[in-house]
Amino acid sequence: MARHCNKNYSYFVWESDSLRTADYKTNRSGNFSKKLLPRGRNGYGSWNELQYHVLIAENGVIRTYNRERLPEYEGYYDEPYPEMVWTLTQETATVGGFHCQKATCQYHGRDFEAWFTPEVPMKFGPWKFGGLPGLIVKVYDTDHYYTFECTNVERVNRPIVRSKYSSRWPIKREKVLKFERKINECPGKTLGWKDMDGNIIMKTYPYEPLELE
């Protein structure tokens, strides 16, 4: 993480890229093994929208690169870095070994509570969160569907890797979010999966997107 650039990605992205790199060293056929397919809450089925996204925030803009199960929905979209309106409270706690202060805000239709530490004077946090006078080490929505919590802070001297993403093209954020709702709520219908009798699998799942607006 640099002072003026922030890159966010999930463990699933890291794991997938690491496995692909290892697989390429031993398998030059160009065919990736099934273990490299996206994995979500339903095994090799649908997944949360954050698991396979890479976000790079720089110069007041967040660019989101998204990976999807259908290539026509893969791409990237830009949006202004959000100016979140935080309300600072007097509550304090120790989170991850840091002395933290609590703040609250509303963003994309959800209410959030965050813990930030002035001990790390950086106005960044996980995902799109930021703008507090210290690093956000924990943030969650008040319905407790989503929680981001720091497990380690390390100072390193290496550049932020910027993949070329040459296969990505601009795509509208609304189109991505609409597809992700469909694939999470009814992956069988969205992807054309069929049962042994040849019928489209219409099983549905509950879905709580992080962004409601």
BAFI-874703 format. One line per field, with one value per atom (N, C-alpha, C): atom name; x, y, z; residue number from 1. Coordinates in steps of 0.05 Angstrom, whole numbers, plus 5000, padded with zeros to 4 digits. Each point is the difference from the previous one (the first is absolute). Last residue first. Example, Ala and Ser with C-alpha at 12.3 -4.5 7.8 and 13.67 -1.06 7.14 Angstrom:
atom	(N;CA;C;N;CA;C) $
X	(5257;5016;4985;5006;4982;5018) $
Y	(4955;5024;5022;4885;5024;5024) $
Z	(5142;5001;5014;4999;5000;5000) $
nr	(2;2;2;1;1;1) $
END
This chain:
atom	(N;CA;C;N;CA;C;N;CA;C;N;CA;C;N;CA;C;N;CA;C;N;CA;C;N;CA;C;N;CA;C;N;CA;C;N;CA;C;N;CA;C;N;CA;C;N;CA;C;N;CA;C;N;CA;C;N;CA;C;N;CA;C;N;CA;C;N;CA;C;N;CA;C;N;CA;C;N;CA;C;N;CA;C;N;CA;C;N;CA;C;N;CA;C;N;CA;C;N;CA;C;N;CA;C;N;CA;C;N;CA;C;N;CA;C;N;CA;C;N;CA;C;N;CA;C;N;CA;C;N;CA;C;N;CA;C;N;CA;C;N;CA;C;N;CA;C;N;CA;C;N;CA;C;N;CA;C;N;CA;C;N;CA;C;N;CA;C;N;CA;C;N;CA;C;N;CA;C;N;CA;C;N;CA;C;N;CA;C;N;CA;C;N;CA;C;N;CA;C;N;CA;C;N;CA;C;N;CA;C;N;CA;C;N;CA;C;N;CA;C;N;CA;C;N;CA;C;N;CA;C;N;CA;C;N;CA;C;N;CA;C;N;CA;C;N;CA;C;N;CA;C;N;CA;C;N;CA;C;N;CA;C;N;CA;C;N;CA;C;N;CA;C;N;CA;C;N;CA;C;N;CA;C;N;CA;C;N;CA;C;N;CA;C;N;CA;C;N;CA;C;N;CA;C;N;CA;C;N;CA;C;N;CA;C;N;CA;C;N;CA;C;N;CA;C;N;CA;C;N;CA;C;N;CA;C;N;CA;C;N;CA;C;N;CA;C;N;CA;C;N;CA;C;N;CA;C;N;CA;C;N;CA;C;N;CA;C;N;CA;C;N;CA;C;N;CA;C;N;CA;C;N;CA;C;N;CA;C;N;CA;C;N;CA;C;N;CA;C;N;CA;C;N;CA;C;N;CA;C;N;CA;C;N;CA;C;N;CA;C;N;CA;C;N;CA;C;N;CA;C;N;CA;C;N;CA;C;N;CA;C;N;CA;C;N;CA;C;N;CA;C;N;CA;C;N;CA;C;N;CA;C;N;CA;C;N;CA;C;N;CA;C;N;CA;C;N;CA;C;N;CA;C;N;CA;C;N;CA;C;N;CA;C;N;CA;C;N;CA;C;N;CA;C;N;CA;C;N;CA;C;N;CA;C;N;CA;C;N;CA;C;N;CA;C;N;CA;C;N;CA;C;N;CA;C;N;CA;C;N;CA;C;N;CA;C;N;CA;C;N;CA;C;N;CA;C;N;CA;C;N;CA;C;N;CA;C;N;CA;C;N;CA;C;N;CA;C;N;CA;C;N;CA;C;N;CA;C;N;CA;C;N;CA;C;N;CA;C;N;CA;C;N;CA;C;N;CA;C;N;CA;C;N;CA;C;N;CA;C;N;CA;C;N;CA;C;N;CA;C;N;CA;C;N;CA;C;N;CA;C;N;CA;C;N;CA;C;N;CA;C;N;CA;C;N;CA;C;N;CA;C;N;CA;C;N;CA;C;N;CA;C;N;CA;C;N;CA;C;N;CA;C;N;CA;C;N;CA;C;N;CA;C;N;CA;C;N;CA;C;N;CA;C;N;CA;C;N;CA;C;N;CA;C;N;CA;C;N;CA;C;N;CA;C;N;CA;C;N;CA;C;N;CA;C;N;CA;C;N;CA;C;N;CA;C) $
X	(4452;4992;5021;5008;4971;4991;5094;4990;4971;5042;5012;4989;4940;5023;5010;4944;5002;5024;4932;5023;4998;4959;4998;5025;4966;5015;4995;4954;5008;5013;4979;5003;5010;4979;4988;5003;5043;4999;4990;4977;5015;4997;4989;4985;5019;5020;5001;4985;5016;4978;4999;5065;5003;4978;5016;5001;5002;5038;4978;5003;5034;5006;4975;5020;4989;5007;5018;5022;4990;4939;5017;5021;4940;4986;5019;5035;4993;4987;5021;5023;4993;4948;4992;5022;5014;4973;4991;5085;4999;4973;5015;5016;5000;4953;4988;5016;5035;4975;4988;5073;5008;4976;4987;5007;5008;4981;4975;5006;5072;4985;4975;5052;5015;4984;4967;4998;5013;5008;4973;4996;5081;4998;4973;5043;4985;4998;5085;4973;4985;5100;4981;4973;5081;4991;4980;5083;4978;4993;5075;4975;4975;5091;4996;4974;5050;4972;4992;5086;4992;4970;5046;4997;4989;5055;4977;5000;5045;4999;4975;5058;4974;4999;5097;4978;4974;5075;4996;4977;5041;5011;4999;4941;5017;5010;4945;5013;5019;4907;5029;5010;4912;5010;5030;4907;5029;5006;4912;5013;5030;4899;5029;5012;4896;5017;5029;4890;5028;5016;4894;5020;5027;4885;5027;5018;4909;5003;5030;4952;5021;4999;4951;4985;5018;5034;4986;4982;5094;4973;4984;5109;4979;4973;5118;4976;4979;5110;4977;4975;5087;5009;4976;5031;4976;5008;5066;4993;4976;5010;5015;4990;4949;5028;5016;4920;5003;5028;4968;4993;5000;4975;5022;4991;4966;4999;5025;4972;4999;5001;5042;4980;5001;5048;4993;4979;5059;4988;4994;5055;4989;4987;5056;4971;4987;5090;4993;4970;5072;4988;4995;5008;5008;4987;4985;5027;5011;4909;5018;5029;4910;5022;5018;4890;5024;5021;4899;5020;5026;4886;5028;5018;4891;5016;5029;4904;5025;5012;4904;5013;5024;4951;5004;5013;4979;4975;5004;5072;4986;4977;5048;5012;4986;5009;4981;5012;5048;4992;4979;5070;4977;4995;5085;4986;4977;5080;4977;4988;5105;4977;4978;5097;4982;4977;5105;4980;4982;5052;5001;4978;5014;5023;5003;4926;5025;5025;4924;4994;5026;4954;5025;4992;4942;5005;5027;4921;5027;5002;4922;5007;5028;4949;5020;5008;4967;4989;5023;4978;5018;4987;4964;4994;5019;5004;5003;4992;4988;4994;5001;5050;4982;4997;5028;5004;4981;5045;4977;5008;5045;5005;4980;4972;5015;5005;4992;4982;5016;5007;5011;4978;5016;4985;5012;5017;5007;4983;4994;5009;5010;4933;5026;5009;4921;4996;5026;4994;4988;4994;5034;5020;4988;4963;4995;5018;5007;4997;4993;5058;4973;5000;5064;5001;4972;5040;4984;5003;5046;5002;4984;5000;4993;5003;5035;4995;4996;4994;5003;4993;5038;4983;5005;5049;4972;4981;5096;4993;4970;5015;5022;4989;4976;4992;5024;4964;5023;4990;4962;4995;5026;4956;5025;4994;4938;5004;5027;4951;5017;5002;4952;5020;5019;4919;5027;5022;4904;5012;5027;4961;4996;5015;4968;5019;4992;4965;5001;5018;5020;4976;5004;5055;5007;4976;4993;5020;5009;4938;4988;5020;5023;4986;4987;5078;4984;4986;5085;4986;4984;5050;4991;4984;5074;4975;4991;5077;5005;4974;5009;5005;5004;4988;4976;5005;5077;4986;4976;5042;5003;4983;5050;4975;5003;5072;4981;4973;5087;4980;4981;5077;5002;4980;5024;4981;5000;5056;5000;4982;5010;5028;5001;4917;5012;5029;4949;4991;5014;5017;5012;4992;4960;5029;5014;4908;5005;5029;4975;4996;5004;5003;5023;4998;4928;5024;5024;4921;4996;5025;4998;5002;4998;4987;5027;5004;4913;5016;5029;4943;4993;5015;5005;5016;4995;4978;4994;5020;5014;4991;4997;5030;4985;4992;5070;4991;4987;5032;4991;4989;5061;4989;4993;5046;4980;4988;5064;4985;4978;5028;5015;4982;5007;4983;5018) $
Y	(5002;5022;5003;4935;4999;5021;4943;5026;4997;4924;5021;5027;4912;5014;5021;4908;5027;5014;4908;5016;5027;4888;5028;5015;4920;5004;5029;4917;5028;5001;4925;5005;5028;4950;5026;5006;4940;5000;5028;4950;5021;5000;4909;5024;5020;4907;5021;5025;4919;4997;5021;4998;4976;4995;5102;4975;4976;5102;4982;4976;5112;4973;4983;5097;4978;4973;5090;4987;4977;5052;5020;4987;4946;5014;5019;4957;4980;5013;5052;4994;4980;5069;4976;4993;5068;4992;4974;5041;4992;4989;5035;4976;4990;5081;4977;4975;5081;4993;4975;5037;4986;4993;5050;4973;4985;5091;4985;4971;5059;4994;4984;5030;4980;4992;5069;4975;4977;5089;4990;4973;5048;4988;4988;5007;5016;4986;4990;4989;5016;4993;5015;4987;4934;5024;5015;4916;5015;5024;4938;4988;5015;5021;5007;4989;5013;4996;5006;5010;5013;4998;5002;4981;5015;5035;5007;4981;5009;4986;5008;5055;4987;4989;5009;5015;4985;4996;4989;5014;4993;5018;4986;4994;4987;5021;4983;5020;4986;4964;4996;5023;4958;5024;4997;4932;5005;5026;4966;4980;5005;5056;4997;4979;5007;5004;4994;5012;5001;5005;4963;5010;4999;4988;5004;5011;4980;4983;5000;5049;4979;4979;5086;4974;4976;5089;4996;4976;5007;5012;4993;5013;4980;5015;5008;5013;4979;5020;4983;5016;5036;4973;4980;5102;4985;4970;5090;4976;4986;5107;4976;4976;5084;5008;4977;4990;5005;5007;4974;5027;5006;4904;5018;5027;4898;5017;5017;4930;5028;5019;4904;5005;5029;4992;4979;5009;5077;4978;4978;5106;4978;4979;5086;5003;4978;5007;4997;5000;4998;5024;4998;4937;4996;5023;5002;4989;4994;5028;5022;4991;4938;5005;5023;4956;5010;5006;4947;5005;5008;4999;4995;5007;4978;5009;4992;5018;4987;5011;4989;5014;4984;5004;4986;5018;5025;4989;4984;5047;4982;4984;5048;4999;4979;5059;4985;5001;5005;5014;4983;5013;4988;5016;4976;5020;4985;4987;4991;5023;4977;5016;4992;4950;5009;5017;4950;5016;5013;4905;5029;5013;4904;5011;5030;4950;4992;5011;5048;4981;4993;5052;4989;4980;5090;4971;4993;5088;4991;4970;5089;4972;4993;5083;5000;4972;5031;4997;5001;5037;4990;4998;4999;5011;4987;5015;4984;5017;4995;5018;4984;4984;4990;5020;5000;5018;4992;4938;5011;5019;4984;4990;5013;4986;5018;4987;4936;5017;5018;4921;5020;5015;4895;5025;5019;4901;5018;5025;4888;5026;5017;4907;5008;5026;4950;5017;5007;4941;5025;5019;4909;5020;5027;4932;5003;5023;4976;4974;5001;5079;4989;4972;5090;4974;4987;5109;4978;4974;5102;4979;4976;5111;4973;4981;5104;4983;4971;5106;4971;4985;5106;4982;4971;5081;5006;4982;4989;5026;5005;4902;5018;5026;4890;5028;5018;4896;5017;5029;4890;5029;5015;4897;5015;5029;4902;5027;5010;4915;5000;5027;4985;4979;5001;5056;5009;4980;4985;5018;5009;4903;5028;5018;4904;5011;5029;4895;5029;5010;4903;5014;5030;4921;5012;5015;4987;4984;5014;5046;4975;4983;5085;4987;4974;5026;5017;4985;4998;4985;5020;4991;5016;4983;4949;5014;5017;4940;5029;5015;4904;5012;5031;4940;5009;5014;5003;4980;5011;5040;5001;4978;5011;4993;4999;5017;5022;4994;4949;4994;5022;4987;5019;4995;4978;4993;5021;5006;4971;4991;5092;4990;4970;5046;5006;4989;4994;4981;5005;5059;4974;4980;5085;5002;4973;5006;5002;5001;5003;4974;4999;5083;4984;4972;5059;5009;4983;4985;4992;5007;5028;4971;4991;5091;4993;4970;5032;5010;4991;4983;4982;5008;5053;4975;4982;5101;4980;4978;5108;4976;4979;5112;4981;4976;5093;4977;4980;5111;4978;4978;5101;4979;4976;5079;5012;4979;4978;5022;5011;4897;5025;5022;4886;5024;5025) $
Z	(4933;4982;4978;5069;4996;4980;5024;4991;4993;5033;5017;4992;4985;4988;5019;5013;5013;4988;4981;4992;5012;4997;5010;4994;4936;5025;5009;4928;5006;5028;4912;5029;5005;4914;5008;5030;4911;5029;5010;4904;5012;5030;4944;5008;5012;4969;4980;5006;5054;4982;4978;5071;4985;4980;5025;5017;4982;4977;4997;5019;4981;5010;4999;4972;4983;5010;5038;4986;4982;5054;4988;4982;5051;4978;4985;5077;4979;4976;5079;4982;4978;5065;4985;4980;5067;5008;4985;4982;5028;5008;4913;5003;5029;4978;4986;5006;5033;5014;4988;4956;5025;5017;4920;4994;5026;5008;4993;4994;5017;5024;4994;4927;5016;5024;4946;4986;5016;5031;5004;4986;4988;5027;5004;4902;5019;5027;4933;5003;5021;4935;5017;5000;4986;4985;5018;5003;5012;4983;4986;4990;5012;5024;4972;4989;5091;4995;4971;5054;4976;4995;5099;4978;4975;5086;4983;4977;5106;4974;4985;5075;4996;4972;5049;4986;5001;5080;4973;4987;5098;4980;4973;5099;4981;4980;5101;4983;4981;5053;4995;4982;5065;4986;4997;5022;5001;4984;5014;5016;5002;4980;4995;5018;4961;5024;4993;4962;4991;5025;4976;5019;4988;4977;4991;5022;5016;4977;4991;5076;5003;4978;5019;4998;5002;4999;5025;4999;4945;4998;5025;4999;4995;4997;5015;4992;4993;5039;5001;4992;4995;5005;5004;4955;5009;5003;5007;4985;5013;5010;5008;4985;5003;5008;5011;4923;5029;5007;4911;5007;5030;4945;5005;5009;4949;5024;5003;4933;4992;5024;5011;4980;4992;5089;4981;4981;5037;5014;4979;5018;4984;5018;5015;4999;4982;5069;4971;4999;5079;4988;4970;5089;4972;4985;5089;5001;4972;5021;4993;5001;4982;5019;4990;4992;4987;5021;4980;5021;4985;4975;4993;5024;4960;5023;4995;4935;5007;5026;4933;5022;5008;4899;5025;5020;4908;5011;5025;4952;4981;5014;5072;4973;4983;5103;4982;4972;5105;4975;4986;5098;4985;4975;5079;4983;4986;5088;4984;4984;5036;5006;4981;5042;4978;5011;5016;5014;4979;4983;4997;5017;4988;5014;4998;4962;4987;5013;5037;4978;4986;5094;4988;4979;5033;5004;4988;5022;4993;5006;4987;5007;4990;4987;5021;5008;4899;5027;5020;4892;5020;5027;4895;5026;5021;4885;5025;5024;4889;5022;5026;4899;5021;5023;4897;5022;5022;4916;5015;5023;4902;5027;5018;4899;5017;5027;4916;5015;5018;4911;5018;5014;4953;5001;5020;4936;5022;4998;4969;4991;5023;4971;5011;4988;4975;5023;5014;4925;4991;5023;5014;4991;4991;5076;4972;4990;5089;4988;4971;5049;5001;4987;5043;4987;5003;5003;5010;4983;5032;4980;5011;5022;5008;4976;5037;4976;5010;5043;5005;4974;5026;4984;5010;5029;5004;4984;5000;4989;5001;5019;4995;4988;5033;5005;4997;4971;5002;5003;5009;5000;5003;4969;5008;4998;5010;4991;5009;5021;4976;4987;5083;5001;4976;5022;5008;4995;4985;4980;5007;5030;5007;4981;4965;5020;5005;4953;5000;5022;4975;4990;5002;5028;4974;4988;5099;4987;4975;5052;4990;4985;5036;5023;4991;4937;5017;5022;4919;5020;5018;4894;5022;5020;4944;4994;5024;4994;4996;4993;5012;5026;4997;4925;5012;5027;4924;5015;5014;4907;5029;5013;4901;5013;5030;4939;4997;5012;4998;4980;4994;5064;4978;4978;5109;4979;4978;5078;4996;4977;5027;5000;4994;5010;4974;4999;5081;4980;4973;5071;5006;4978;4995;4996;5004;5020;4971;4993;5090;4990;4969;5044;5009;4988;4985;4985;5008;5048;4973;4983;5090;4998;4971;5019;5006;4996;4993;4978;5003;5071;4978;4975;5079;5002;4976;4980;5020;5001;4975;4987;5022;4979;5017;4983;5004;4984;5019;4994;5017;4982;5005;4983;5018;5030;4982;4981;5069;5012;4982;4990;4999;5012;5008;5000;5000) $
nr	(213;213;213;212;212;212;211;211;211;210;210;210;209;209;209;208;208;208;207;207;207;206;206;206;205;205;205;204;204;204;203;203;203;202;202;202;201;201;201;200;200;200;199;199;199;198;198;198;197;197;197;196;196;196;195;195;195;194;194;194;193;193;193;192;192;192;191;191;191;190;190;190;189;189;189;188;188;188;187;187;187;186;186;186;185;185;185;184;184;184;183;183;183;182;182;182;181;181;181;180;180;180;179;179;179;178;178;178;177;177;177;176;176;176;175;175;175;174;174;174;173;173;173;172;172;172;171;171;171;170;170;170;169;169;169;168;168;168;167;167;167;166;166;166;165;165;165;164;164;164;163;163;163;162;162;162;161;161;161;160;160;160;159;159;159;158;158;158;157;157;157;156;156;156;155;155;155;154;154;154;153;153;153;152;152;152;151;151;151;150;150;150;149;149;149;148;148;148;147;147;147;146;146;146;145;145;145;144;144;144;143;143;143;142;142;142;141;141;141;140;140;140;139;139;139;138;138;138;137;137;137;136;136;136;135;135;135;134;134;134;133;133;133;132;132;132;131;131;131;130;130;130;129;129;129;128;128;128;127;127;127;126;126;126;125;125;125;124;124;124;123;123;123;122;122;122;121;121;121;120;120;120;119;119;119;118;118;118;117;117;117;116;116;116;115;115;115;114;114;114;113;113;113;112;112;112;111;111;111;110;110;110;109;109;109;108;108;108;107;107;107;106;106;106;105;105;105;104;104;104;103;103;103;102;102;102;101;101;101;100;100;100;99;99;99;98;98;98;97;97;97;96;96;96;95;95;95;94;94;94;93;93;93;92;92;92;91;91;91;90;90;90;89;89;89;88;88;88;87;87;87;86;86;86;85;85;85;84;84;84;83;83;83;82;82;82;81;81;81;80;80;80;79;79;79;78;78;78;77;77;77;76;76;76;75;75;75;74;74;74;73;73;73;72;72;72;71;71;71;70;70;70;69;69;69;68;68;68;67;67;67;66;66;66;65;65;65;64;64;64;63;63;63;62;62;62;61;61;61;60;60;60;59;59;59;58;58;58;57;57;57;56;56;56;55;55;55;54;54;54;53;53;53;52;52;52;51;51;51;50;50;50;49;49;49;48;48;48;47;47;47;46;46;46;45;45;45;44;44;44;43;43;43;42;42;42;41;41;41;40;40;40;39;39;39;38;38;38;37;37;37;36;36;36;35;35;35;34;34;34;33;33;33;32;32;32;31;31;31;30;30;30;29;29;29;28;28;28;27;27;27;26;26;26;25;25;25;24;24;24;23;23;23;22;22;22;21;21;21;20;20;20;19;19;19;18;18;18;17;17;17;16;16;16;15;15;15;14;14;14;13;13;13;12;12;12;11;11;11;10;10;10;9;9;9;8;8;8;7;7;7;6;6;6;5;5;5;4;4;4;3;3;3;2;2;2;1;1;1) $
END
